[in-house]
């Protein structure tokens, strides 16, 4: 019944914008004393964390596949790029998630 209400984001193609929106919202909400904005910021932090976990799982799967020999030079470059992006957003999450 609610399946048609689900929404997904491809973290490889749209992750940069998605993470940046969450980072900005979390950072800006720290200035607010309104309880509803603090609650939204907590939701944004959780969403950011869950998306990072998903991204990390995807990167690990791609790295594993590359290590098993199923890769081209272009694949290795994509996996390296994915790892760099994931690590970058983990660092940004740590910076903004601190209360």
C-alpha positions in Angstrom: 0.0 0.0 0.0 2.8 2.5 0.9 5.3 1.1 -1.6 4.5 3.9 -4.0 5.5 6.5 -1.3 9.1 5.3 -1.2 11.8 7.5 -2.6 15.4 6.7 -3.5 18.5 8.5 -4.3 21.5 7.2 -6.3 24.4 8.1 -4.0 26.9 7.7 -6.9 25.2 10.1 -9.2 23.3 12.4 -6.8 25.2 11.9 -3.5 27.2 15.0 -3.7 24.2 17.3 -3.8 22.3 15.1 -1.3 25.0 15.1 1.3 25.7 18.8 0.8 22.1 19.7 1.4 22.0 17.7 4.6 25.4 19.1 5.7 24.2 22.7 5.2 20.9 22.1 7.0 22.5 20.4 10.0 25.2 23.2 10.2 22.6 26.0 9.9 20.2 24.4 12.3 22.8 24.6 15.1 22.1 28.4 15.3 18.4 27.8 16.0 16.8 27.4 19.4 13.5 26.3 18.0 12.7 22.7 19.1 11.1 21.7 15.8 14.3 22.8 13.9 16.5 20.9 16.3 14.3 17.8 15.8 14.6 18.2 12.0 18.3 18.5 12.4 18.4 15.2 14.3 16.4 13.6 11.5 18.9 15.0 9.0 21.8 13.6 10.9 20.2 10.2 11.0 19.5 10.4 7.3 23.0 11.4 6.6 24.4 8.6 8.7 22.2 6.0 7.1 23.1 7.2 3.6 26.8 7.0 4.5 26.3 3.5 5.7 24.7 2.6 2.4 27.5 4.3 0.5 30.1 2.5 2.5 28.5 -0.9 1.8 28.4 -0.1 -1.9 32.1 1.0 -1.9 33.1 -2.2 -0.1 31.2 -4.3 -2.6 32.8 -2.6 -5.5 36.3 -2.9 -3.9 35.7 -6.6 -3.2 34.7 -7.2 -6.8 37.8 -5.3 -8.0 40.0 -7.3 -5.7 38.6 -10.6 -7.0 39.9 -9.7 -10.5 36.6 -8.5 -12.1 37.8 -5.1 -13.1 39.3 -2.9 -15.8 41.5 0.1 -15.3 38.3 2.3 -15.6 36.6 0.2 -12.9 39.6 0.6 -10.6 39.4 4.4 -11.2 35.7 4.5 -10.4 36.2 2.4 -7.2 39.0 4.8 -6.1 36.8 7.8 -6.8 33.9 6.2 -4.8 36.2 5.5 -1.9 37.5 9.1 -1.9 33.9 10.5 -2.0 32.8 8.3 0.8 35.7 9.2 3.0 35.2 12.9 2.2 31.5 12.7 3.3 32.4 10.7 6.4 34.8 13.5 7.4 32.1 16.2 6.7 29.5 14.2 8.7 31.9 14.1 11.7 32.4 17.8 11.5 28.7 18.8 11.4 27.2 16.0 13.5 28.9 17.2 16.7 26.5 19.1 18.9 
